């Protein structure tokens, strides 16, 4: 039917702990620590070992972009992130850009697909600043804006030019901004 439920961004273990603290367990002293341990092991295993993360068309909102930014430190092996066509906007994009500037975050990322996410000038400029600051050291492809397909972001030409310039200065050969 084409009507799919939104798929939330993965949560940081601390967020899961806060969420679970509001729930009732049959045996809270045994079950709660077990659930937290299993979630922590799962997030480390899944995100820590993944080389490609695909979240395109997941129905993400700005808060999901912020939540995703919190788990980026777990993504040490990721080479490709595709999260196109999710309305994360400036808030989500800026959070991801800020997280990417932290030492050791996304050291192997080569391809980033964020077109069609309702990202405006502020988010675009935050991403440009992150690239200029040396974030995403292995980046070869930045797909931010796809005019011909209609998968655009809201950023104007001046902000997109800043992102293109940052990518060009870093040697990103395929920068669709």
C-alpha positions in Angstrom: 0.0 0.0 0.0 3.0 2.3 0.4 2.0 3.3 3.9 4.8 2.1 6.1 5.3 3.0 9.8 8.2 5.2 10.5 11.4 3.5 11.8 13.0 5.4 14.6 16.7 6.0 14.8 18.7 3.8 17.0 18.9 5.1 20.5 22.0 5.5 22.6 22.2 3.1 25.6 21.7 6.0 28.0 18.4 6.9 26.3 17.3 3.3 26.5 18.1 3.2 30.2 16.1 6.4 30.8 13.2 4.9 28.8 13.3 1.6 30.6 13.4 3.4 34.0 9.8 4.4 33.3 8.6 0.8 32.6 7.6 -2.0 35.0 9.3 -5.3 35.1 8.2 -8.5 36.8 11.6 -8.7 38.4 13.2 -5.3 38.1 16.4 -6.2 39.9 17.0 -9.0 37.4 15.2 -8.0 34.2 16.2 -4.4 33.9 20.0 -4.9 34.1 19.6 -7.9 31.7 17.7 -5.9 29.1 20.1 -3.0 29.4 23.1 -5.3 29.0 21.6 -7.0 26.0 20.7 -3.7 24.3 24.2 -2.4 24.9 25.8 -5.6 23.5 23.4 -5.4 20.5 24.2 -1.8 19.6 27.9 -2.3 19.9 27.7 -5.4 17.7 25.3 -4.1 15.1 26.6 -0.5 14.8 30.2 -1.4 15.7 30.5 -4.0 12.9 28.4 -2.4 10.2 30.1 -1.0 7.1 26.9 0.3 5.5 23.9 1.9 7.3 20.7 2.5 5.3 18.0 4.6 6.8 16.5 6.2 3.7 12.8 6.8 3.7 12.6 5.7 7.4 10.3 8.6 8.3 12.9 10.2 10.5 12.1 13.6 12.0 14.6 16.1 13.5 14.6 14.3 16.8 15.7 11.1 15.0 18.6 13.0 13.5 19.6 14.1 16.9 19.3 10.6 18.3 21.3 9.2 15.4 24.1 11.7 16.1 24.4 10.2 19.6 25.2 6.7 18.4 27.7 7.8 15.7 30.6 7.1 18.0 29.7 3.4 17.8 30.0 3.4 14.0 33.8 3.0 13.7 33.6 0.7 10.6 30.9 2.4 8.6 31.9 3.4 5.1 28.4 4.3 3.7 25.5 6.1 5.4 22.3 6.5 3.4 19.6 8.5 5.2 18.0 10.2 2.3 14.4 11.4 2.2 13.9 11.8 5.9 12.8 15.3 7.1 15.5 15.7 9.8 15.9 19.4 8.9 18.5 21.7 10.3 18.3 20.4 13.8 19.1 16.8 12.9 21.7 17.7 10.3 23.5 20.1 12.7 23.6 17.4 15.4 25.1 14.9 13.0 27.6 17.4 11.7 28.6 18.3 15.3 29.0 14.7 16.3 31.1 14.0 13.2 33.6 16.6 14.4 34.5 14.7 17.5 37.8 12.8 17.4 37.4 9.2 16.1 33.8 9.5 14.9 33.1 8.0 11.5 36.8 7.6 10.6 36.1 5.3 7.6 33.0 7.0 6.2 33.4 7.4 2.4 29.9 8.0 1.2 27.2 10.2 2.8 23.7 10.5 1.3 21.5 13.1 3.0 19.5 14.6 0.1 15.8 15.2 0.4 15.9 15.8 4.2 14.5 19.3 4.4 17.9 20.7 5.5 18.1 24.4 5.2 21.0 26.9 5.3 21.9 26.3 8.9 22.2 22.5 8.6 24.1 22.8 5.3 26.5 25.3 6.8 27.0 23.1 9.9 27.9 20.2 7.5 30.3 22.4 5.6 32.0 23.5 8.8 32.4 19.9 9.9 34.0 19.0 6.6 36.3 22.1 6.8 37.3 21.2 10.3 38.5 17.8 9.1 35.5 15.6 10.1 34.9 12.6 7.9 38.5 12.2 6.8 37.9 9.4 4.2 34.8 11.1 2.6 34.7 10.7 -1.2 31.0 11.2 -1.9 28.6 13.8 -0.5 25.1 13.6 -1.9 23.3 16.6 -0.4 21.1 17.9 -3.1 19.7 16.2 -6.3 18.0 18.8 -8.3 17.0 16.7 -11.3 15.3 14.0 -9.2 13.5 16.4 -7.0 15.3 15.0 -4.0 16.4 18.4 -2.7 17.1 20.0 0.5 15.9 23.5 1.4 19.4 25.1 1.6 19.9 28.0 -0.8 22.6 28.2 -3.4 25.0 30.2 -1.2 24.9 27.6 1.6 25.3 24.8 -0.9 28.2 26.6 -2.5 29.9 26.6 1.0 29.4 22.9 1.2 30.7 22.3 -2.3 33.8 24.4 -1.5 34.5 22.6 1.7 34.2 19.2 -0.1 36.4 20.4 -3.0 39.0 21.7 -0.5 39.1 18.3 1.1 39.3 16.4 -2.2 35.8 14.9 -2.1 35.5 14.0 -5.8 31.8 13.5 -5.9 30.0 16.3 -4.2 26.4 16.8 -5.3 25.6 19.8 -3.3 
